[in-house]
Amino acid sequence: MSSTPIYKVIFFNQGQIFEIYARQIYQSDLYGFIEIEELVFGERSQMLVDPSEEKLKSEFDGVSRTYIPMHAVVRIDEVAKEGIGKISEAKGGNISPFPVSAFTPKKSE
């Protein structure tokens, strides 16, 4: 592995599966979230343009740090080098949002 690790994070968001690459990932001070910084995207010098990666780039355009709810995270891997990030539709397989809220509202009496 390289001296600067790269992480592949796969998470569920609004019916879609996001796969992103980042250099920094850690537990947030915000309860129930992870922080992801220094997002890594593929080289622009490639001749072929992947539409799903372009959609991902536009989604995170101008974002320096993102907070992802822990219950939305499917998987986090430390990888040797970045791959191609993408957004894909969740096709009713075994990936679904966690149905329970981290906070339960108090009932008023």
Backbone torsions as a table, in degrees:
resi	resn	phi	psi	omega
1	MET	NA	153.0	-179.7
2	SER	-75.0	167.6	-179.4
3	SER	-67.8	-31.6	175.4
4	THR	-103.1	109.7	-177.5
5	PRO	-69.0	151.9	174.1
6	ILE	-121.7	135.9	-177.0
7	TYR	-113.3	137.7	172.0
8	LYS	-102.0	122.5	-178.4
9	VAL	-116.7	125.9	176.8
10	ILE	-114.5	125.5	-179.6
11	PHE	-144.2	160.2	-176.8
12	PHE	-99.8	131.7	179.4
13	ASN	-149.5	116.5	174.6
14	GLN	48.9	52.0	176.7
15	GLY	77.9	9.0	-179.5
16	GLN	-128.0	153.8	175.3
17	ILE	-104.4	121.6	178.4
18	PHE	-102.0	135.6	173.7
19	GLU	-124.1	111.7	-177.2
20	ILE	-126.3	159.9	178.0
21	TYR	-119.9	138.9	-177.6
22	ALA	-148.6	158.3	178.5
23	ARG	-92.4	-25.2	-178.0
24	GLN	-126.8	131.3	175.3
25	ILE	-149.7	133.1	-179.9
26	TYR	-161.8	166.5	179.4
27	GLN	-68.9	135.9	-176.7
28	SER	-84.9	159.7	170.5
29	ASP	-72.5	-20.1	173.9
30	LEU	-76.3	122.6	-175.3
31	TYR	-58.4	127.1	175.1
32	GLY	86.7	10.7	-178.5
33	PHE	-124.8	154.5	167.1
34	ILE	-111.9	149.6	178.1
35	GLU	-102.4	136.8	177.1
36	ILE	-125.7	125.3	-179.1
37	GLU	-127.1	164.4	176.4
38	GLU	54.8	60.4	177.9
39	LEU	-62.0	142.7	-177.0
40	VAL	-117.3	127.1	177.1
41	PHE	-119.2	162.1	-178.9
42	GLY	-63.5	166.7	179.6
43	GLU	-68.0	140.9	177.7
44	ARG	-81.2	-8.4	-177.2
45	SER	-79.9	-3.4	179.9
46	GLN	-69.4	146.4	179.8
47	MET	-74.1	-39.0	-179.3
48	LEU	-90.4	138.9	178.9
49	VAL	-110.2	125.0	178.9
50	ASP	-87.8	118.0	-176.8
51	PRO	-61.9	-34.6	-179.6
52	SER	-69.6	-34.2	177.0
53	GLU	-71.9	-36.4	177.1
54	GLU	-64.5	-38.0	176.5
55	LYS	-63.5	-40.9	178.2
56	LEU	-65.1	-42.9	178.2
57	LYS	-61.0	-42.0	179.9
58	SER	-70.3	-32.2	177.6
59	GLU	-63.3	-39.2	-176.6
60	PHE	-105.7	17.7	178.9
61	ASP	-62.1	124.8	179.2
62	GLY	81.5	3.5	-179.1
63	VAL	-89.8	122.9	177.2
64	SER	-96.2	-25.7	179.8
65	ARG	-149.9	137.7	177.0
66	THR	-126.7	147.4	179.1
67	TYR	-111.9	123.7	-178.0
68	ILE	-115.1	130.5	176.4
69	PRO	-61.7	136.3	-177.7
70	MET	-58.9	-34.9	-177.8
71	HIS	-72.7	-11.0	177.5
72	ALA	-90.3	-14.2	-177.3
73	VAL	-74.5	127.6	177.3
74	VAL	-91.9	-43.1	-174.9
75	ARG	-163.2	147.5	173.6
76	ILE	-131.6	124.7	178.8
77	ASP	-123.8	142.5	168.5
78	GLU	-91.9	124.3	-175.0
79	VAL	-119.1	162.6	-178.8
80	ALA	-73.2	-36.2	178.5
81	LYS	-151.5	160.9	-177.8
82	GLU	-71.3	151.5	175.0
83	GLY	-112.3	-156.8	180.0
84	ILE	-97.2	117.2	176.7
85	GLY	-71.6	155.0	-178.5
86	LYS	-158.2	162.2	171.8
87	ILE	-120.8	128.0	178.1
88	SER	-134.2	157.3	179.7
89	GLU	-76.2	137.7	173.9
90	ALA	-78.0	121.1	-172.2
91	LYS	-101.5	47.2	173.8
92	GLY	61.8	21.3	178.4
93	GLY	-76.2	-137.1	-178.1
94	ASN	-97.3	17.0	178.1
95	ILE	-108.4	121.7	177.9
96	SER	-149.7	157.2	-179.3
97	PRO	-67.8	147.6	177.2
98	PHE	-68.4	124.2	-169.6
99	PRO	-79.0	-9.5	-174.0
100	VAL	-101.7	134.3	176.4
101	SER	-75.6	148.2	177.9
102	ALA	-71.5	-23.6	-179.3
103	PHE	-117.6	133.6	175.2
104	THR	-108.9	124.1	-178.7
105	PRO	-67.0	145.4	177.2
106	LYS	-76.9	139.2	178.8
107	LYS	-81.0	132.9	177.9
108	SER	-84.5	139.6	-178.3
109	GLU	-108.9	NA	NA
